[in-house]
Amino acid sequence: MNCFDCSIHGHTAPAVAICHDCGAAICAEHATTAEHHLTRMVPLGRRVAVDPPMRVIRCHTCAAAATAAHVA
């Protein structure tokens, strides 16, 4: 499978991952890695982070959209 973003620009590169959000195949150059902390409920209705954090791999487009959603 080849990188979707590379194919748009007329290049061919093997994909190394699938975007978590849109499902596009992406190469190492177009992949962005982020951490996402899952939570669990503990007594008294508190949420606490679970370690280790989950790894999320996104294409540049989805990573920019996720960043914009958290800023707004």
C-alpha positions in Angstrom: 0.0 0.0 0.0 1.3 3.5 -0.8 0.9 6.8 1.0 -2.2 8.7 0.1 -0.6 12.2 0.6 2.4 11.3 -1.5 0.1 10.2 -4.3 -1.7 13.5 -4.3 1.7 15.2 -5.0 2.7 12.8 -7.7 5.2 10.7 -5.6 5.1 7.1 -4.5 6.2 6.1 -1.0 5.2 2.9 0.9 2.8 3.4 3.8 3.9 2.6 7.3 0.7 3.5 9.1 -3.1 4.2 8.8 -4.5 7.5 10.1 -6.5 7.0 13.3 -9.2 9.4 12.1 -9.6 9.3 8.3 -8.1 5.8 7.6 -5.7 7.1 4.9 -2.5 5.1 4.4 0.5 7.4 5.3 4.3 7.2 5.0 6.7 8.1 7.8 7.1 11.6 6.4 3.4 12.3 6.6 2.7 10.6 9.9 2.3 12.5 13.2 2.3 10.6 16.5 0.6 11.9 19.6 -0.3 10.6 23.1 -3.9 10.2 24.3 -4.5 9.5 28.0 -7.4 7.1 28.6 -9.2 7.6 31.9 -11.1 5.4 34.4 -13.5 6.2 37.1 -12.4 5.8 40.7 -14.4 6.1 44.0 -16.1 9.5 44.5 -16.7 9.8 40.8 -13.2 11.0 39.9 -11.5 10.3 36.6 -7.9 9.4 36.7 -5.5 8.9 33.8 -4.4 5.4 32.9 -0.7 4.7 32.2 0.8 4.2 29.7 -0.8 6.7 27.4 -2.3 5.4 24.1 -0.4 6.2 20.9 -2.4 7.9 18.1 -1.0 8.1 14.6 -2.6 10.7 12.3 -2.0 12.2 8.9 -1.0 15.9 8.9 -4.5 17.0 7.9 -6.2 15.2 10.8 -3.5 16.2 13.2 -4.1 19.9 12.3 -7.8 19.5 12.7 -7.4 17.8 16.1 -5.1 20.6 17.3 -7.6 23.3 16.1 -10.4 21.6 17.9 -8.5 21.7 21.2 -7.5 25.3 20.8 -11.0 26.7 20.1 
